[in-house]
Amino acid sequence: MKQLPIDPVLPELQNLLRSAVSAVLVAPPGAGKTTRVPLALLDEPWLRNQRIVMLEPRRLAARSAARRMASELGEHVGETVGYRVRMDTKVGARTRIEVITEGVLTRMLQEDQALEGIGAVIFDEFHERSLHADLGLALCLQTQQLLREDLRIVVMSATIEAEPVASLLGSAPIVRSEGRSFPVETRYLDRPSDERLEQQIVRSVAHALENDPGDVLVFLPGAAEIRRVEARLRERKLGSQFRIAPLFGVLSQEEQDAALAPCAPGERKIVLATSIAETSLTVEGVRIVIDSGLMRVPRFLPRTGMSRLETIRVSRASADQRRGRAGRLDSGVCYRLWTVQEDRNLKEQSTPEILEADMTGLALELAAWGVADPSELQWLDPPPAAAMAHARELLHRLGAMDERGSITPYGRDLAERGLHPRFAHMLVQAAALKQTKLACMIAAVLNERDFMRKDTGTADADLRVRIEAVHKIMSASPHKPHKPYVSGQPTAAVDQAHSDDGQIANLRSPALPGYSLDVAACRRIAAEGRHIYESHPPADQEPVADIHSSGLLLALAYPDRIAQKRADGRYLLSNGRGAILPDAGTQVISSASYLVAVDLDDGGAESRIYLASPVDAEQLELYCPSLIKQEKSVEWDRSAGRVRATTKHKLGALVLKEHPTASPTPEELLFALMQGIAEEGLDILPWTRAARQLQHRAGFMHAVDASWPDLSDEALLAALEQWLGPHVYGLKSRNDLARLRLTDILEAMLTWEQRRELDASVPTHITVPSGSRIPVDYSDLTSPVLSVRLQEMFGLQDTPRIARGTVPVTLHLLSPAQRPVQVTKDLASFWQNAYFEVKKDLKGRYPKHYWPDDPLAAMPTNRAKPRS
């Protein structure tokens, strides 16, 4: 076999594992650890003819690693070396090394916690920190500690910090391989570019092909960008010697193999890849790397309960791995489409998926394992508490988990199906509805990125259009008529299309103007749908699938995303958030009262709905009774000004229907009425002038003496039940409240002694020299006001006082027109000083009135002039 950089450290690893049960191996990309380590351990005495299981983060890497190891043994895959990945398994009776994807390990552990017959578990490329890798390692560690002390665990990585992993493995030894790489020249942008990504890539590819030798590996964030760059490169007509090869996870095995294979003589290859090509895979012939610096990762937000793909900057570790691809076989060059300054700001490591992903599947796996609290296991990074709480809530709603967080028998059934709990639940329920095939197709469509693209404007959000498109494209044939997939009126027409050319990526259809359909994606969806159906076949024969059941099936999978249309055309989700349907006027589904929104963003207060299907309220009530709760309520109806007793049929935050409830109890009426008064404020009560004055008089005494009750609006609102409750028992409406006598109610809050003191110290009126009884205004508790005509105060020397003569009132002395001409608390000073200036002004304006020269000797009057 060809010598690889990892070979010199293999004896050290072999010797360590003869006495230790765990080890960490750090080796750079291209060192050969993926293929050489399992083969090196195959004949170790501790293995005793048991199997080695090696985990790879991706299916493509798993198949590639198995084929390469089998080739080095001179065998075919499925003999000594095999693989197990979703929808594809090649193992045999003689298989000793199984390369599997991480979800497969979880299933193996759940079926046999002791992993009987397995001597070693190898975690390859652990630095990617996928959710399943973290979970698989946590479960394997517990198996090793409790059931299998002889089980070997090896963690391999290119860039991970080895010490924390070694500590997690119980101070495991660390083996390091220096590897071998050729020098790579790194070229940065001089300044940030405002070009579209596709334009930058195409320009960089053209420059590299002209100036640098070797094949080109381009790193792009996702399949959509790859297809756009591919289209632009083909438009440039580079020449027959240049082969463009996309490389991403959902391509067929043949397409992936073509991207990895060496070029024919005289040919140069341009590989357009996602981060799938960072590690594990060897892309033959590459000496040029063009790195967009972007990657796409799933992000779960507990606040919204939704996951979304986000395009983010790569970490420094990922960028270095990408660059290293150019120096595996010879010296190379790496074009980084960012500046040196931007490079300094890169994060050192990518955020582990466990800190940002949807925890629903992990929570169910832990419950099936028998762990209620994640802290019972060992983690590099424990699952976030908020995301775990949301996951448990959803699992409880699906019936997979009980109130204590323990798995139910139904939940165990869901866990064994190897699907996301939402889809597993949908499939189980679909069997009872005789719609298994439709449920499988829905799951397959939702597992794939949207394959329908609109040239301009907002794309049709109706999921049913996608389902019909997949079926009609896949069932169309030039030799036989199209068979209908669904019963009932079709929601959209899609032209039949047929092509034996696997390279054709897109179909434009006159039946869907402005749309292009990714035919390759349709084929993948169809294959995935068939795989799910074959793995979960219905017990009985089912009728033709009814596409109009899509909304109901989605409601079973996404009970938290059922959306109710509001009066203004916006939507309320059952999880309580708001949502809008972009360009609703052009959307067929906008006429539906209820939608199930499966693809939303989480921007702002309202999410935008990108993919949904309509559902009927009657379907929800008939087939989803466990989601609907009857909630009896007695509440204040602000618009009607009364208490209403209703029974609401609620699905989360949605009210499906409501009807009046007869005979609420007086206690329920009282509670609702108190709530209504608190919402409306005290002005809803029948305040009279006397009642307000009593409130203010008592407030004045409270300001003087804190032992008096506080009758301010704030205090009264805070203690409604205590002072008002006994007087409104049995009342229901604003009209009923109008019959209350607030003066009597407020007086009842005072003791007999306080009422006497109030009358003596805080009079309602003061009799002035003219004989008039003038009301005192106590609204300003610190300065009671007596508003009186100046002429009625003639002959009075001093300011009137209250509070047993201790507090002077503030006099507002009025003109004959009842307008203030002087404000004072010192009447004597007014007579001596200001009166004469005031007299001049008033005498000129009111000459018929009485304006004596000596106000203290004059006769007071409430007329223009005193009587003779």
ABEGO torsion letter per residue (X at the ends): XBBBAAAAAAAAAAAAAAABABBBBBBBBGAGAAAAAAAAAAABAAAGGBBBBBBBABAAAAAAAAAAAAAAAGBBBGBABBBBBBGBBBBBAABABBBBBAAAAAAAAAABAAGBGBABBBBBGAAAGBAAAAAAAAAAAAAAAAABAABBBBBBBAABBAAAAAAAAGGBBBBBBAEBBBBBBBBBBABBBABBAAAAAAAAAAAAAAABBEBBBBBBABAAAAAAAAAAAAAAGAEAABBBBBBBAABBAAAAAAAABBBBBGBBBBBBBBAAAABGBBBBGBABBBBAGBBBBBBBBAAAGBBBBBBBBBBAAAAAAAAAAAAAABBBBBBBBBBAAAAAABBABBBBAAAABBAAAAAAAAAAAGBABAAABBBABBBBAAAAAAAAAAAAAAGABBAAGBBBAAAAAAAAAGBBAAAAAAAAAAAAAGAAAAAAAAAAAAABBBABBBABEBBBABAAAAAAAAAAAAABBAABBBBBABBEBBABBBBBBBBABAABABBBBAABBGBBBBAAAAAAAAAAAAAAAAABBBABBBBBBBAAAAAAAAAAABAAABBBBBAAGBBBBAAGBBBBBBGAAABAAAABABBBBABBBABEABBBBABBBBBBAAAAAAAAAAABBBBBBBBBBAAAGBBBBBBBBBBEABBABBBBBBGBBAAAAAAAAAAAAAAAEAAABBBBAAAAAAAAAAAAAAAABAABBBABAAAAAAAAAAAAAAAABGBABAAAAAABBAAAAAAAABBAAAAAAAAAABBABBBBAAGBBBBBBAABAABBBBBBBAAAABGBABBBBBGGGABBBBBBBBBAAGBBABBBABAAAAAAAAAAAAAAAAAAABAABBBBABAAABBBBABABBBX
